[in-house]
């Protein structure tokens, strides 16, 4: 006979409405500020992608970060003002801009990596390696079941 599972509706709701990720983002934002790094977690997600693959289209960044075009445009505009990225017209299609890191954007990689790892350790404090592995696998399955 299979045991009946009791769902923690409050926890499920917190995960679904983004409260867990919002709490982690607030912590990351505070940790960036404390380290004198003047970027937001949203900007950091764009930087992460560009550190792996520089010179991509705005649409590719939208797809990678699950953001809509207007939000990404505002994000890139702000990042350009901060001298983190620059838009350069594509050589093959002048209607398309490719987003490239500046030296300032590239130079943030190691400092932000340290702060992000510190934040992750704080968020996962008290969990065993086994619990982390199970949680990671469960979240991966939920994500794969629900992504478009």
Number of C-alpha atoms within 10 A of each C-alpha: 3 4 5 6 6 6 8 9 9 9 12 11 12 14 13 11 11 12 13 14 13 13 12 17 16 13 18 24 22 17 17 22 14 11 13 10 15 11 18 16 17 14 16 20 14 19 25 15 15 19 16 7 11 17 17 18 17 18 17 13 21 17 11 12 14 10 15 12 14 10 11 20 15 11 16 21 15 15 19 18 10 14 14 21 25 20 18 15 14 15 10 7 8 10 8 16 18 18 22 22 21 14 11 12 20 17 12 16 14 10 13 20 13 13 20 19 12 13 20 14 12 13 15 12 9 9 12 10 10 9 12 12 12 12 13 12 12 12 12 11 11 11 11 10 9 7 6 5
